[in-house]
Amino acid sequence: MESWGADLYGDPCRECGFAWRITPDQAVDLVRNIPTTYSRLLEHRTGFERHPDLTWNASAYVSHVTDNLRIWAERLAGARLSRAREVAAYDQDLLAEAKSYNEIDLSGALWSLTDAVNAWLDSVTLARQRDVTLLHASRGIQTVDDVARNNAHDGIHHAWDIQRIVNYVEE
């Protein structure tokens, strides 16, 4: 198991409490449940709710998690299909600006999240069958299980951010 996430966020994560030592199957289950979790958190919300300490609104967090899962699904598929193991880092803030995350309608964002999770689940399943390993530009070697844990953390961490937004709005 790589230590990138635990080194950066703490183990468990200092903010959201994510435990990095979960099994790969538990990580996959967490990702599988992200659309339901986010839909419940954002029920009766517009998605435009904000917390003053956060840059993005609720819809933007949904869109970020969606794009992160799509990017990692594509990377795993590329390595599985062509053995192109090297992957570059991406700038989430530039992507958010390019796609205008804070302007995305919540219903569309949640629809896209479900689609991204399904593609991610397929990609992870097939990559595990081939024992795919990636070489990340800044994180080094990453197995499919490392990717699953990192992506599960991203989804859980941003559910925590969304809960902060909801709690702030309800105060």
N, C-alpha and C positions, 0 to 999 in steps of 0.2 A: 504494500500500500504506500503510495506516495504521500509526502507530508506537506505539500504546498498549501492546501487549504487550512489544515490544522495550525501550521506555522503562522499563517497570515491572520486567521480569525480566532485562534485559540481552540482547544479541545476540552470541553465543548465550546462552540462558538460563543464568544463573550456577549453577543447581542441576542441572537435567536435561540441559543441553547442546542443547536444541531450537534449531534455526537458523530464524529468522523469515523468511528470504529464500527458503524453499522455494517451489516453484510451487503454485498452487492444486490442481492434480491430485495432486501429492505429498501435500498436506495431506489431501485426500479419501481417498487410499490409506491414510494413517496411521490415519484414523478408521475406515475399513473394517476394518482389521486389529486394532483394539482388543479385540474379544471374544476373538480367538485369543491375543493377547498376554497378556491378563489371565488367561485360562484356564490358559495354560502357567505363568505366574508363581505361580498359586494352586493348582496341581495338588497333591493330597494335603494341602490345608490346610482349616481350618474356616472361615476368614474372620474369626474372632474374635481372631486374632493382632494384637499391637500393638507399636509402638515407643514407648519412653518420651518421646521428643521430639515425638510427633505426637498430636493430639487424637482422631483417628479410627482405627478398626481397619481391616483390609483390606477387609472387606465394605462398610464405610462409604465408602471411596474408590470402590469399584465403583458404589455407589448414587449418589454425588455426580456422577460422570461420566455416568451414565445420565440423571439429572435435567437436568444441564447440556445434554446433547445434545437431550433432549426439548424443553426450553424454547426452544433456538435453532431447532429444527425448526418449532415452533409459530410463532415470531416470523417466520421466513422465509415460512411458509405464509400467515400473516395478511397480510403485506405483498404477497405475490403475489396472493392471492385478493381482497383488499379495498383494497389500496393504503394500509393503515394502517401507515405507516412508523415511527412513534414507538414506541420500546420503553423500558421502565423497567429500572433495575437491580434485582437481587434479592439477598437476603441468604442466602448459602449456609448459614450457620450456623443461622439460624432454620429453614430448610427441613430441615436435618439433624436438628434437635431435634424438629420437628413430625412427621417421618417415622421417628424413632428409628433413624437410620442404623446405629448401633453394635449394634443388635439384629436386623438383617436377615440372614436365612439366605443364605449364599454362593451356593448353587445357584439360589435365586430371584433374587438380585441379578445373577448372570451371565446368566440367562435374560432378565431385563428389559433388561440392557445390549445383548444381541443385537437385541432388538426395537427399542430406541431407536436403535441404529446404523442399522438398516434404514430406519426412518422418517426419520432425519436424511439419509441418502443420497438418498432420494426427494425430500425437501424441497429439498436443496441443488441437485440436478439440475434440478428444475423452476424454482427461483428463478434459477438461472444462465441458463436459457432466456429468462427475462423481464427479466434484468439488474436484479434487485431490489436496492435500497439501503435500509438502515435508518438511523434517526436515534436513536442511543442517548443516554439522558439524561445520562450522564457521559462517554462516549467519543466522542460526536459521530457523524459520518457513517461508516457501515460498509457496505462492499460484501459481496456473498456470499463473495468470495474472502477478505476480512478475517475474516469469521465462520469460514470453513473453517480458516484458520490459527490463530485463537484457540482454536477447539474442538480442533484437532489438538494444540496445545500443552497444553491442559488434560488430554487423554487421555495424552499422553506424560509430562507432569510427574507425574501421579498413578501412572503405571506405575513411575516412579522412586521415588515414595513407597512403593508396594507392595513394590518390590524392597528398599528399606531395611528394611521390616518383616520380610520373609522372611530377609534376611541377619542381622538382629538375633536372630530366633528360632533360627536355625541356629547362632549362636555359642555 
